[in-house]
Amino acid sequence: MFTVDNINTLASTATELASLIQAVAAIEDRVQPQDAWCVQSMTDLLEQDSINMLIVYDKNGKKEAAQYKVIGYCLYQVVFEQSEILRIGTHPDYQRQGVATHMFTELNTVLKQSKVAHLMLEVRADNKAAIALYERQGFSIIHQRKNYYQLPQQAAVDALIMQLMYP
Ligand SMILES: CC(C)(COP(=O)(O)OP(=O)(O)OC[C@H]1O[C@@H](n2cnc3c(N)ncnc32)[C@H](O)[C@@H]1OP(=O)(O)O)[C@@H](O)C(=O)NCCC(=O)NCCS
């Protein structure tokens, strides 16, 4: 059974924090290989007050956070009443098992407690899995950036901006 926590709550030492970020970066390499964020970028971002990360993990019978198996993550930013998901991913071996849904339940709770009005994100228009997840969570498309993602020898892909309003 997996658990979700804020990375800073879960890690009680700098070494544990570094180890958890390393595990997240390893999942990024697998699930977003064309655009993976590295350990240093995420470490730097997490030093900003507005940026936080939820981690889904399996304790695996271990006592120290550095030994837990990280299976999902969500890096997000809150600026006054606005919030944005910067990165989200689930380890390939654990996809379609409710991990991201579990993260959203926790994220929604945290953001509502912080009196956030809406949550935004950007997604490639060809990322059917992520779009299905976001629609299921109540997000709607509010803007489309034409040909936003451009890679050599590949057709350009639109970016969709999606938003979830909190009552
Ligand atoms: C998108 C992603 C985070 C979903 O994580 P997940 O833990 O597998 O999601 P869940 O199991 O909570 O799925 C919830 C719902 O989302 C939708 N969904 C998730 N993956 C899907 C897929 N591959 N195809 C279609 N619908 C999908 C379904 O409605 C699913 O509910 P169901 O399984 O009962 O049908 C995961 O596929 C991933 O890490 N993708 C690579 C990284 C990425 O694209 N990140 C987003 C960038 S914007």
The ligand as an ORCA input file, in Angstrom:
! r2SCAN-3c Opt
* xyz 0 1
  C      -0.114     10.706    -16.448
  C       0.328      9.836    -15.278
  C       0.974     10.739    -14.230
  C      -0.892      9.114    -14.685
  O      -0.476      8.464    -13.490
  P      -1.209      7.153    -12.919
  O      -0.712      6.972    -11.535
  O      -1.023      6.029    -13.858
  O      -2.728      7.616    -12.922
  P      -3.982      6.910    -12.194
  O      -3.735      5.436    -12.056
  O      -4.310      7.664    -10.972
  O      -5.118      7.103    -13.315
  C      -6.301      7.850    -13.071
  C      -7.097      7.956    -14.353
  O      -6.374      8.706    -15.350
  C      -6.662      8.148    -16.659
  N      -5.465      7.511    -17.198
  C      -4.275      7.312    -16.580
  N      -3.409      6.709    -17.422
  C      -4.065      6.510    -18.576
  C      -3.703      5.914    -19.817
  N      -2.474      5.393    -20.030
  N      -4.613      5.899    -20.816
  C      -5.853      6.413    -20.624
  N      -6.291      6.976    -19.454
  C      -5.375      7.030    -18.458
  C      -7.730      7.096    -16.435
  O      -8.991      7.755    -16.466
  C      -7.388      6.638    -15.025
  O      -8.458      6.003    -14.367
  P      -8.717      4.401    -14.628
  O      -7.388      3.724    -14.475
  O      -9.694      4.042    -13.550
  O      -9.268      4.292    -16.017
  C       1.333      8.728    -15.753
  O       0.799      8.083    -16.899
  C       2.719      9.246    -16.082
  O       3.591      9.306    -15.214
  N       2.931      9.616    -17.363
  C       4.262     10.079    -17.794
  C       4.578     11.447    -17.256
  C       3.596     12.485    -17.740
  O       3.086     12.428    -18.848
  N       3.321     13.466    -16.867
  C       2.379     14.538    -17.168
  C       3.016     15.611    -17.941
  S       1.901     16.991    -18.185
*
